[in-house]
Amino acid sequence: MLPEPHRPTRPRITVIVAVRNGAATLQHALDSVFQQTYEGVELVVMDGASTDGTRAILERNSPRIAFWASEPDRGIFDAWNKALGHATSDWICFLGADDRLHAPDVMASVAEALAADNGAHRVAFGDLDRYRSDGTVSYRRHRPWNPRRRRRFRRGEMIPHPSTFHHRSLFELHGLFDDSFAIAGDFEYLLRELIDHDPLYVPVVITDMGAGGVSERPGMRSVVAREVYRARYMHGIVTTPAWRSPQLQRRLGRLWVEQHLPQLAGLLRNRT
């Protein structure tokens, strides 16, 4: 009798959700995890002491959540760091409270790809659909990893983090997120790995990302630009300090015009 063919063990996956005052969308995010057909999924939720009914949602769903807590934090990366202490799976992904997994079979597809990869990569990512406030799709982030994508990543073009999976050995090797960042801490963290190593691309739409995230609030795009530059400077991709960088100052100038003088910004775009 011939032996059965070797089948890689499919990994367990922890979904971490950090939320603060997300009662309007949180249940949809949780349901997208609960509805997964893949059984090896764990859910950890960190609530930043919400005041809008988020805690009541967590209490109602408590039997299906591996761990949750509601307490003050210093921001999303502090919340993620605390959540990591309660994650027990092989792979970890971070879902926003206004995001949701694209379909019930998403985690099964990802787990199969991760198992087939057999430990060759410590980071994996897939595609993402971005939704407008009216529920229609504004765009699909579908860009496989290649040399051009690597160059764009090093310049600050992030891979879709809500569709990204981190092997737990990554945190043993690189430590936790730097919570001095307000928004770009995920980019800085992935730089630690992806400067020298490639991620695995999984050609599956993994996450539906909601509109209205923190980075879209007025004035936050300049914060993102500064933090992305700081992360690149930390890792030696750029060597000029932020205050001396003409490139960054031009970028900040354009963002200021777009925020405060939108009509002028439109005229400038039409003339280029």
Backbone as CSV, one residue per row, in Angstrom:
resi,resn,N_x,N_y,N_z,CA_x,CA_y,CA_z,C_x,C_y,C_z
1,MET,0.848,-1.189,0.000,0.000,0.000,0.000,0.886,1.243,0.000
2,LEU,0.644,2.137,-0.976,1.457,3.333,-1.104,1.123,4.315,0.020
3,PRO,2.129,5.012,0.531,1.844,6.020,1.556,1.066,7.189,0.966
4,GLU,0.278,7.843,1.813,-0.453,9.023,1.364,0.534,10.133,1.030
5,PRO,0.214,10.931,-0.009,1.110,12.035,-0.360,1.208,13.035,0.792
6,HIS,2.392,13.622,0.921,2.608,14.588,1.993,1.750,15.824,1.773
7,ARG,1.038,16.238,2.809,0.257,17.452,2.740,0.741,18.404,3.838
8,PRO,1.214,19.589,3.436,1.675,20.530,4.457,0.554,20.857,5.434
9,THR,0.904,20.974,6.696,-0.076,21.334,7.706,-0.533,22.771,7.488
10,ARG,-1.838,22.939,7.416,-2.349,24.289,7.205,-2.296,25.059,8.525
11,PRO,-1.832,26.303,8.478,-1.542,27.043,9.713,-2.793,27.638,10.350
12,ARG,-2.648,27.982,11.627,-3.668,28.765,12.305,-3.366,30.244,12.076
13,ILE,-4.424,31.056,12.072,-4.307,32.486,11.777,-5.040,33.278,12.861
14,THR,-4.362,34.266,13.419,-4.996,35.187,14.357,-5.339,36.482,13.637
15,VAL,-6.580,36.909,13.762,-7.018,38.219,13.277,-7.058,39.161,14.472
16,ILE,-6.301,40.249,14.403,-6.290,41.263,15.463,-7.064,42.479,14.977
17,VAL,-8.014,42.915,15.774,-8.787,44.124,15.478,-8.544,45.132,16.596
18,ALA,-8.049,46.314,16.243,-7.933,47.426,17.189,-9.046,48.412,16.869
19,VAL,-9.764,48.849,17.895,-10.935,49.688,17.667,-11.043,50.740,18.754
20,ARG,-11.565,51.881,18.386,-11.987,52.882,19.364,-13.180,53.621,18.791
21,ASN,-14.287,53.548,19.499,-15.538,54.164,19.062,-15.904,53.722,17.639
22,GLY,-15.905,52.409,17.450,-16.219,51.845,16.133,-17.527,51.085,16.103
23,ALA,-18.481,51.468,16.944,-19.723,50.709,17.058,-20.495,50.632,15.746
24,ALA,-20.341,51.629,14.885,-21.111,51.648,13.638,-20.690,50.550,12.676
25,THR,-19.451,50.090,12.762,-18.946,49.132,11.770,-18.373,47.854,12.372
26,LEU,-18.131,47.844,13.677,-17.400,46.732,14.282,-18.081,45.391,14.082
27,GLN,-19.413,45.326,14.233,-20.092,44.044,14.111,-19.881,43.423,12.740
28,HIS,-19.850,44.263,11.691,-19.608,43.745,10.337,-18.213,43.135,10.236
29,ALA,-17.233,43.785,10.861,-15.866,43.247,10.846,-15.814,41.909,11.578
30,LEU,-16.446,41.852,12.753,-16.448,40.603,13.525,-17.165,39.492,12.759
31,ASP,-18.307,39.811,12.164,-19.068,38.788,11.441,-18.264,38.214,10.284
32,SER,-17.463,39.058,9.632,-16.679,38.559,8.500,-15.644,37.539,8.958
33,VAL,-15.220,37.642,10.225,-14.302,36.646,10.788,-15.080,35.401,11.218
34,PHE,-16.211,35.610,11.896,-17.019,34.478,12.371,-17.511,33.603,11.217
35,GLN,-17.727,34.193,10.050,-18.294,33.472,8.907,-17.264,32.684,8.109
36,GLN,-16.014,32.725,8.493,-14.991,32.017,7.734,-15.206,30.505,7.804
37,THR,-15.065,29.862,6.670,-15.221,28.405,6.607,-13.995,27.685,7.159
38,TYR,-12.871,28.364,7.211,-11.643,27.777,7.729,-11.696,27.787,9.247
39,GLU,-11.473,26.649,9.855,-11.650,26.537,11.302,-10.469,27.081,12.105
40,GLY,-9.307,27.212,11.502,-8.123,27.604,12.252,-7.941,29.100,12.365
41,VAL,-9.004,29.827,12.728,-8.948,31.278,12.829,-9.255,31.698,14.258
42,GLU,-8.407,32.542,14.806,-8.556,33.078,16.155,-8.759,34.586,16.060
43,LEU,-9.595,35.139,16.928,-9.893,36.572,16.906,-9.494,37.210,18.231
44,VAL,-8.712,38.283,18.158,-8.301,39.066,19.321,-8.692,40.520,19.049
45,VAL,-9.352,41.157,20.012,-9.820,42.535,19.833,-9.319,43.391,20.993
46,MET,-8.714,44.542,20.648,-8.294,45.520,21.647,-9.074,46.803,21.415
47,ASP,-9.860,47.178,22.409,-10.658,48.395,22.336,-10.004,49.473,23.188
48,GLY,-9.838,50.648,22.608,-9.182,51.737,23.317,-10.116,52.529,24.201
49,ALA,-10.843,51.838,25.098,-11.756,52.485,26.057,-12.817,53.315,25.338
50,SER,-13.537,52.678,24.423,-14.571,53.371,23.650,-15.703,53.860,24.541
51,THR,-16.408,54.870,24.054,-17.537,55.441,24.788,-18.829,55.408,23.984
52,ASP,-18.843,54.651,22.879,-19.992,54.715,21.958,-20.767,53.415,21.850
53,GLY,-20.578,52.458,22.729,-21.272,51.188,22.627,-20.427,50.064,22.075
54,THR,-19.170,50.347,21.752,-18.278,49.299,21.248,-18.109,48.183,22.271
55,ARG,-17.959,48.549,23.531,-17.768,47.533,24.568,-18.966,46.594,24.650
56,ALA,-20.181,47.121,24.498,-21.371,46.276,24.548,-21.366,45.262,23.404
57,ILE,-20.872,45.676,22.229,-20.769,44.752,21.092,-19.789,43.639,21.419
58,LEU,-18.671,43.986,22.019,-17.676,42.976,22.382,-18.217,42.022,23.439
59,GLU,-18.940,42.537,24.403,-19.525,41.673,25.430,-20.524,40.700,24.811
60,ARG,-21.305,41.190,23.861,-22.303,40.345,23.210,-21.652,39.232,22.387
61,ASN,-20.491,39.528,21.816,-19.800,38.546,20.969,-18.693,37.799,21.705
62,SER,-18.577,38.030,22.987,-17.464,37.501,23.770,-17.240,35.997,23.623
63,PRO,-18.295,35.161,23.572,-18.048,33.721,23.460,-17.282,33.310,22.198
64,ARG,-17.288,34.151,21.179,-16.636,33.804,19.917,-15.307,34.527,19.717
65,ILE,-14.887,35.300,20.719,-13.627,36.038,20.647,-12.636,35.380,21.602
66,ALA,-11.458,35.057,21.097,-10.461,34.379,21.942,-10.027,35.261,23.102
67,PHE,-9.846,36.556,22.827,-9.472,37.496,23.883,-9.896,38.884,23.456
68,TRP,-10.424,39.659,24.405,-10.657,41.075,24.151,-10.489,41.854,25.446
69,ALA,-10.150,43.131,25.296,-10.010,44.016,26.441,-10.410,45.417,26.000
70,SER,-10.864,46.206,26.966,-11.224,47.603,26.708,-10.479,48.461,27.723
71,GLU,-9.479,49.177,27.253,-8.632,49.975,28.143,-7.937,51.057,27.326
72,PRO,-7.521,52.132,27.951,-6.831,53.199,27.212,-5.538,52.684,26.583
73,ASP,-5.190,53.269,25.450,-3.913,52.947,24.813,-3.317,54.210,24.224
74,ARG,-2.108,54.085,23.703,-1.395,55.236,23.140,-1.551,55.318,21.626
75,GLY,-2.504,54.591,21.085,-2.708,54.595,19.645,-2.774,53.184,19.102
76,ILE,-2.964,53.075,17.784,-3.216,51.769,17.172,-2.035,50.821,17.327
77,PHE,-0.816,51.332,17.265,0.337,50.422,17.325,0.592,49.936,18.750
78,ASP,0.266,50.747,19.727,0.297,50.284,21.111,-0.763,49.197,21.312
79,ALA,-1.951,49.405,20.746,-3.011,48.397,20.851,-2.597,47.090,20.176
80,TRP,-1.993,47.181,18.993,-1.531,45.967,18.306,-0.483,45.243,19.132
81,ASN,0.441,46.001,19.717,1.487,45.363,20.521,0.882,44.606,21.696
82,LYS,-0.106,45.199,22.345,-0.757,44.510,23.455,-1.505,43.276,22.966
83,ALA,-2.147,43.371,21.819,-2.889,42.238,21.279,-1.969,41.079,20.921
84,LEU,-0.764,41.395,20.447,0.177,40.342,20.065,0.507,39.423,21.235
85,GLY,0.443,39.939,22.441,0.705,39.119,23.617,-0.363,38.065,23.865
86,HIS,-1.492,38.166,23.159,-2.591,37.207,23.328,-2.832,36.370,22.073
87,ALA,-2.042,36.601,21.028,-2.182,35.834,19.790,-1.413,34.528,19.901
88,THR,-2.031,33.419,19.537,-1.400,32.112,19.694,-1.160,31.403,18.361
89,SER,-1.437,32.059,17.251,-1.398,31.374,15.960,-0.042,31.509,15.275
90,ASP,0.084,30.773,14.160,1.304,30.809,13.348,1.429,32.122,12.587
91,TRP,0.287,32.631,12.110,0.257,33.843,11.297,-0.722,34.834,11.902
92,ILE,-0.456,36.120,11.682,-1.240,37.186,12.292,-1.545,38.244,11.242
93,CYS,-2.806,38.678,11.202,-3.176,39.801,10.349,-3.931,40.826,11.184
94,PHE,-3.971,42.057,10.688,-4.543,43.175,11.427,-5.680,43.773,10.600
95,LEU,-6.882,43.695,11.126,-8.081,44.151,10.418,-8.623,45.390,11.109
96,GLY,-8.955,46.414,10.332,-9.559,47.603,10.905,-11.005,47.358,11.287
97,ALA,-11.495,48.133,12.238,-12.881,47.971,12.679,-13.877,48.373,11.599
98,ASP,-13.430,49.138,10.602,-14.301,49.494,9.484,-13.962,48.693,8.228
99,ASP,-13.186,47.620,8.377,-12.877,46.702,7.281,-13.625,45.392,7.494
100,ARG,-13.582,44.534,6.493,-14.146,43.192,6.644,-13.450,42.249,5.674
101,LEU,-13.400,40.980,6.039,-12.857,39.983,5.126,-13.790,39.841,3.933
102,HIS,-13.199,39.685,2.763,-13.946,39.808,1.513,-15.005,38.723,1.331
103,ALA,-14.698,37.491,1.736,-15.617,36.371,1.510,-15.365,35.297,2.566
104,PRO,-16.341,34.407,2.799,-16.177,33.383,3.851,-15.040,32.398,3.612
105,ASP,-14.564,32.267,2.365,-13.504,31.295,2.093,-12.121,31.927,1.979
106,VAL,-12.013,33.213,2.349,-10.739,33.916,2.208,-9.638,33.241,3.019
107,MET,-9.895,32.963,4.295,-8.853,32.402,5.146,-8.465,30.986,4.719
108,ALA,-9.409,30.245,4.180,-9.080,28.912,3.669,-8.107,29.022,2.500
109,SER,-8.332,29.988,1.611,-7.435,30.183,0.469,-6.057,30.641,0.925
110,VAL,-6.030,31.564,1.879,-4.747,32.065,2.377,-3.984,30.952,3.084
111,ALA,-4.684,30.187,3.929,-4.023,29.108,4.666,-3.423,28.080,3.713
112,GLU,-4.116,27.785,2.640,-3.590,26.826,1.655,-2.313,27.361,1.010
113,ALA,-2.311,28.663,0.675,-1.132,29.268,0.059,0.037,29.304,1.034
114,LEU,-0.238,29.620,2.286,0.823,29.671,3.289,1.415,28.286,3.541
115,ALA,0.552,27.284,3.570,1.046,25.923,3.770,1.915,25.480,2.602
116,ALA,1.477,25.793,1.388,2.240,25.399,0.204,3.587,26.118,0.142
117,ASP,3.644,27.333,0.700,4.895,28.092,0.715,5.944,27.443,1.621
118,ASN,5.475,26.672,2.601,6.350,25.853,3.438,7.449,26.661,4.139
119,GLY,7.080,27.839,4.650,8.024,28.618,5.443,9.038,29.432,4.667
120,ALA,8.852,29.589,3.368,9.830,30.329,2.571,9.764,31.836,2.800
121,HIS,8.626,32.336,3.268,8.452,33.772,3.488,7.903,34.017,4.889
122,ARG,8.228,35.187,5.434,7.692,35.576,6.744,6.581,36.608,6.629
123,VAL,6.371,37.152,5.423,5.290,38.102,5.167,4.563,37.645,3.913
124,ALA,3.238,37.691,3.949,2.418,37.379,2.781,1.350,38.457,2.659
125,PHE,0.936,38.744,1.434,-0.127,39.730,1.248,-0.947,39.370,0.019
126,GLY,-2.177,39.874,0.015,-3.065,39.659,-1.121,-3.685,40.973,-1.560
127,ASP,-4.804,40.876,-2.255,-5.444,42.053,-2.832,-6.457,42.657,-1.861
128,LEU,-6.856,43.889,-2.171,-7.766,44.630,-1.313,-8.731,45.433,-2.176
129,ASP,-10.009,45.419,-1.804,-11.001,46.290,-2.424,-11.266,47.474,-1.515
130,ARG,-11.186,48.672,-2.072,-11.453,49.893,-1.307,-12.863,50.376,-1.613
131,TYR,-13.649,50.629,-0.585,-15.050,51.004,-0.750,-15.278,52.472,-0.440
132,ARG,-16.169,53.093,-1.229,-16.630,54.439,-0.933,-17.662,54.391,0.188
133,SER,-18.014,55.568,0.688,-18.994,55.638,1.776,-20.369,55.150,1.342
134,ASP,-20.662,55.165,0.007,-21.961,54.685,-0.467,-21.971,53.180,-0.730
135,GLY,-20.865,52.497,-0.435,-20.815,51.047,-0.563,-20.306,50.537,-1.890
136,THR,-19.986,51.426,-2.833,-19.456,50.989,-4.120,-17.935,50.895,-4.049
137,VAL,-17.363,50.049,-4.910,-15.916,49.852,-4.920,-15.247,51.010,-5.647
138,SER,-14.302,51.665,-4.975,-13.583,52.767,-5.614,-12.364,52.259,-6.378
139,TYR,-11.683,51.239,-5.870,-10.592,50.622,-6.620,-10.215,49.307,-5.973
140,ARG,-9.505,48.494,-6.746,-8.948,47.240,-6.253,-7.438,47.341,-6.275
141,ARG,-6.816,47.117,-5.124,-5.354,47.110,-5.048,-4.879,45.725,-5.478
142,HIS,-4.389,45.641,-6.704,-3.979,44.359,-7.276,-2.609,44.555,-7.906
143,ARG,-1.568,44.387,-7.108,-0.218,44.604,-7.604,0.708,43.535,-7.049
144,PRO,0.993,42.505,-7.814,1.923,41.464,-7.353,3.297,42.064,-7.049
145,TRP,4.046,41.348,-6.235,5.395,41.795,-5.864,6.361,41.483,-6.996
146,ASN,7.116,42.476,-7.395,8.131,42.321,-8.435,9.171,43.422,-8.210
147,PRO,10.247,43.470,-8.993,11.266,44.493,-8.751,10.725,45.919,-8.769
148,ARG,9.783,46.194,-9.672,9.209,47.544,-9.713,8.418,47.825,-8.449
149,ARG,7.643,46.853,-7.994,6.863,47.041,-6.762,7.791,47.205,-5.558
150,ARG,8.909,46.496,-5.553,9.869,46.638,-4.460,10.414,48.067,-4.406
151,ARG,10.751,48.624,-5.581,11.260,49.998,-5.611,10.202,50.975,-5.116
152,ARG,8.964,50.770,-5.522,7.884,51.670,-5.099,7.627,51.537,-3.606
153,PHE,7.750,50.328,-3.081,7.591,50.144,-1.643,8.667,50.913,-0.883
154,ARG,9.886,50.832,-1.334,10.979,51.536,-0.666,10.791,53.053,-0.729
155,ARG,10.059,53.525,-1.749,9.766,54.960,-1.839,8.564,55.355,-0.981
156,GLY,7.868,54.366,-0.416,6.770,54.694,0.488,5.416,54.182,0.081
157,GLU,5.320,53.453,-1.031,4.025,52.907,-1.445,3.776,51.591,-0.703
158,MET,2.914,51.631,0.252,2.672,50.512,1.150,1.929,49.383,0.442
159,ILE,2.249,48.131,0.781,1.391,47.035,0.386,0.143,47.102,1.264
160,PRO,-0.999,46.554,0.833,-2.238,46.727,1.604,-2.193,45.991,2.944
161,HIS,-1.966,46.745,4.012,-1.728,46.102,5.299,-2.926,45.320,5.822
162,PRO,-4.176,45.738,5.601,-5.286,44.903,6.059,-5.376,43.553,5.330
163,SER,-4.593,43.392,4.267,-4.535,42.124,3.541,-3.171,41.467,3.672
164,THR,-2.448,41.804,4.738,-1.087,41.310,4.942,-1.036,40.371,6.145
165,PHE,-0.231,39.313,6.025,-0.096,38.307,7.082,1.362,38.258,7.524
166,HIS,1.546,38.220,8.850,2.871,38.252,9.455,3.097,36.941,10.196
167,HIS,4.169,36.233,9.858,4.486,35.034,10.636,4.950,35.449,12.022
168,ARG,4.592,34.671,13.026,4.899,35.075,14.405,6.406,35.179,14.657
169,SER,7.216,34.471,13.862,8.668,34.586,14.013,9.163,35.982,13.663
170,LEU,8.376,36.721,12.882,8.734,38.088,12.525,8.868,38.947,13.778
171,PHE,7.959,38.751,14.728,7.974,39.566,15.944,9.070,39.110,16.902
172,GLU,9.445,37.856,16.823,10.594,37.394,17.601,11.892,37.966,17.042
173,LEU,11.939,38.130,15.727,13.142,38.630,15.072,13.253,40.150,15.143
174,HIS,12.142,40.851,14.884,12.178,42.308,14.737,11.548,43.071,15.905
175,GLY,11.003,42.370,16.878,10.368,43.074,17.982,8.967,43.548,17.640
176,LEU,8.490,44.523,18.400,7.121,45.011,18.259,7.067,46.266,17.383
177,PHE,5.848,46.761,17.156,5.660,47.992,16.397,6.191,49.179,17.201
178,ASP,6.682,50.184,16.503,7.157,51.413,17.119,5.947,52.328,17.321
179,ASP,5.470,52.449,18.567,4.241,53.208,18.791,4.475,54.709,18.863
180,SER,5.693,55.171,18.534,5.885,56.616,18.368,5.310,57.095,17.038
181,PHE,4.999,56.162,16.139,4.319,56.496,14.889,2.817,56.552,15.150
182,ALA,2.152,57.506,14.527,0.699,57.605,14.635,-0.001,56.810,13.540
183,ILE,0.592,56.765,12.336,-0.078,56.149,11.187,0.822,55.189,10.428
184,ALA,2.079,55.539,10.215,2.964,54.770,9.331,3.787,53.729,10.068
185,GLY,3.385,53.328,11.267,4.132,52.311,11.994,4.116,50.959,11.311
186,ASP,3.053,50.662,10.546,3.024,49.398,9.810,4.042,49.413,8.671
187,PHE,4.170,50.559,7.995,5.174,50.682,6.934,6.578,50.528,7.510
188,GLU,6.849,51.233,8.620,8.175,51.126,9.227,8.473,49.693,9.636
189,TYR,7.461,49.001,10.174,7.700,47.630,10.619,8.038,46.722,9.436
190,LEU,7.277,46.839,8.356,7.524,45.963,7.211,8.854,46.281,6.531
191,LEU,9.306,47.530,6.643,10.633,47.837,6.118,11.703,46.968,6.780
192,ARG,11.530,46.657,8.055,12.526,45.855,8.762,12.738,44.500,8.078
193,GLU,11.685,43.975,7.484,11.764,42.668,6.826,11.956,42.782,5.326
194,LEU,11.220,43.699,4.684,11.135,43.674,3.220,12.245,44.449,2.525
195,ILE,13.099,45.123,3.279,14.280,45.711,2.636,15.162,44.603,2.063
196,ASP,15.276,43.507,2.771,16.190,42.435,2.366,15.492,41.150,1.933
197,HIS,14.180,41.029,2.172,13.461,39.806,1.840,12.163,40.137,1.102
198,ASP,11.748,39.238,0.252,10.504,39.424,-0.487,9.334,38.810,0.266
199,PRO,8.130,39.367,0.098,6.943,38.732,0.649,6.343,37.750,-0.351
200,LEU,5.459,36.915,0.137,4.680,36.023,-0.721,3.427,36.763,-1.160
201,TYR,3.158,36.769,-2.459,1.923,37.371,-2.966,0.872,36.287,-3.173
202,VAL,-0.306,36.477,-2.584,-1.423,35.540,-2.710,-2.484,36.205,-3.580
203,PRO,-2.750,35.715,-4.789,-3.653,36.406,-5.716,-5.128,36.208,-5.372
204,VAL,-5.510,36.713,-4.211,-6.878,36.603,-3.713,-7.271,37.949,-3.119
205,VAL,-8.502,38.388,-3.367,-9.015,39.573,-2.668,-9.307,39.157,-1.235
206,ILE,-8.576,39.717,-0.305,-8.665,39.294,1.092,-9.559,40.219,1.910
207,THR,-9.435,41.518,1.707,-10.089,42.476,2.590,-10.872,43.518,1.803
208,ASP,-12.035,43.881,2.332,-12.783,45.044,1.875,-12.508,46.163,2.869
209,MET,-11.898,47.231,2.396,-11.474,48.326,3.268,-12.473,49.462,3.183
210,GLY,-12.959,49.919,4.333,-13.928,50.987,4.369,-13.313,52.352,4.136
211,ALA,-14.150,53.305,3.767,-13.706,54.688,3.593,-13.679,55.388,4.941
212,GLY,-12.939,56.490,4.999,-12.960,57.324,6.192,-11.978,56.943,7.262
213,GLY,-10.880,56.278,6.899,-9.875,55.913,7.887,-9.136,57.128,8.436
214,VAL,-8.309,56.874,9.455,-7.595,57.969,10.117,-6.739,58.747,9.133
215,SER,-6.077,58.053,8.219,-5.164,58.726,7.293,-5.880,59.644,6.320
216,GLU,-7.229,59.540,6.215,-7.983,60.376,5.293,-8.518,61.643,5.956
217,ARG,-8.349,61.777,7.245,-8.855,62.961,7.931,-8.066,64.190,7.517
218,PRO,-8.699,65.378,7.586,-8.009,66.608,7.165,-6.672,66.779,7.880
219,GLY,-5.654,67.075,7.102,-4.332,67.316,7.658,-3.505,66.076,7.902
220,MET,-4.109,64.874,7.833,-3.368,63.666,8.173,-2.448,63.201,7.053
221,ARG,-2.709,63.612,5.826,-1.833,63.191,4.740,-0.429,63.750,4.914
222,SER,-0.322,64.952,5.490,1.011,65.501,5.756,1.699,64.735,6.877
223,VAL,0.920,64.254,7.857,1.486,63.420,8.918,2.028,62.129,8.318
224,VAL,1.253,61.523,7.414,1.695,60.297,6.740,2.991,60.551,5.987
225,ALA,3.048,61.647,5.229,4.248,61.951,4.442,5.472,62.094,5.341
226,ARG,5.313,62.781,6.469,6.441,62.954,7.393,6.865,61.615,8.004
227,GLU,5.877,60.809,8.402,6.211,59.546,9.048,6.828,58.556,8.070
228,VAL,6.340,58.521,6.846,6.932,57.637,5.843,8.385,58.041,5.595
229,TYR,8.626,59.348,5.507,10.010,59.803,5.309,10.865,59.419,6.512
230,ARG,10.318,59.597,7.713,11.086,59.237,8.914,11.431,57.753,8.926
231,ALA,10.477,56.901,8.516,10.750,55.464,8.469,11.848,55.151,7.463
232,ARG,11.800,55.794,6.312,12.828,55.565,5.291,14.187,56.047,5.774
233,TYR,14.195,57.157,6.500,15.448,57.676,7.056,16.002,56.725,8.117
234,MET,15.132,56.187,8.964,15.553,55.238,10.000,16.262,54.033,9.410
235,HIS,15.815,53.606,8.220,16.337,52.386,7.611,17.368,52.677,6.517
236,GLY,17.826,53.915,6.436,18.916,54.245,5.532,18.545,54.331,4.069
237,ILE,17.259,54.344,3.752,16.854,54.465,2.345,17.085,55.877,1.844
238,VAL,16.831,56.861,2.705,17.214,58.247,2.432,18.193,58.661,3.529
239,THR,19.095,59.535,3.205,20.142,59.917,4.162,20.075,61.382,4.564
240,THR,19.151,62.128,3.958,18.994,63.539,4.303,17.923,63.688,5.376
241,PRO,18.202,64.391,6.485,17.160,64.602,7.499,15.936,65.281,6.898
242,ALA,14.786,65.034,7.496,13.521,65.524,6.938,13.541,67.033,6.715
243,TRP,14.089,67.784,7.660,14.041,69.243,7.555,14.921,69.782,6.436
244,ARG,15.829,68.935,5.919,16.708,69.355,4.824,16.321,68.730,3.488
245,SER,15.233,67.996,3.448,14.867,67.271,2.229,13.989,68.128,1.315
246,PRO,14.486,68.576,0.165,13.638,69.331,-0.770,12.450,68.503,-1.247
247,GLN,12.656,67.212,-1.442,11.583,66.350,-1.917,10.425,66.335,-0.916
248,LEU,10.736,66.156,0.356,9.687,66.137,1.364,9.016,67.498,1.482
249,GLN,9.789,68.564,1.437,9.190,69.894,1.575,8.266,70.200,0.399
250,ARG,8.636,69.777,-0.799,7.746,69.967,-1.950,6.455,69.172,-1.757
251,ARG,6.588,67.947,-1.274,5.416,67.107,-1.022,4.496,67.744,0.011
252,LEU,5.066,68.248,1.091,4.260,68.887,2.126,3.602,70.158,1.590
253,GLY,4.311,70.881,0.735,3.725,72.080,0.131,2.526,71.757,-0.727
254,ARG,2.645,70.709,-1.542,1.504,70.302,-2.384,0.312,69.895,-1.530
255,LEU,0.588,69.157,-0.454,-0.504,68.719,0.416,-1.174,69.902,1.105
256,TRP,-0.382,70.914,1.481,-0.958,72.106,2.110,-1.886,72.811,1.136
257,VAL,-1.450,72.942,-0.119,-2.278,73.601,-1.126,-3.567,72.804,-1.351
258,GLU,-3.465,71.474,-1.430,-4.645,70.653,-1.654,-5.645,70.782,-0.511
259,GLN,-5.149,70.941,0.715,-6.053,71.040,1.864,-6.662,72.426,2.003
260,HIS,-5.839,73.469,1.823,-6.293,74.823,2.129,-6.724,75.615,0.898
261,LEU,-6.221,75.254,-0.275,-6.559,75.968,-1.505,-6.926,74.957,-2.593
262,PRO,-8.020,74.217,-2.397,-8.337,73.128,-3.336,-8.575,73.595,-4.767
263,GLN,-9.120,74.814,-4.951,-9.338,75.301,-6.314,-8.018,75.545,-7.029
264,LEU,-7.057,76.132,-6.304,-5.729,76.335,-6.899,-5.075,74.999,-7.204
265,ALA,-5.231,74.050,-6.311,-4.649,72.717,-6.557,-5.226,72.111,-7.816
266,GLY,-6.531,72.273,-8.039,-7.146,71.749,-9.261,-6.606,72.418,-10.508
267,LEU,-6.385,73.742,-10.456,-5.825,74.453,-11.593,-4.413,73.970,-11.887
268,LEU,-3.618,73.757,-10.832,-2.247,73.302,-11.033,-2.217,71.908,-11.647
269,ARG,-3.141,71.037,-11.215,-3.177,69.683,-11.792,-3.561,69.737,-13.262
270,ASN,-4.492,70.625,-13.629,-4.940,70.715,-15.015,-3.867,71.283,-15.935
271,ARG,-2.911,72.001,-15.384,-1.858,72.610,-16.202,-0.650,71.722,-16.350
272,THR,-0.648,70.547,-15.646,0.495,69.646,-15.739,0.135,68.407,-16.530
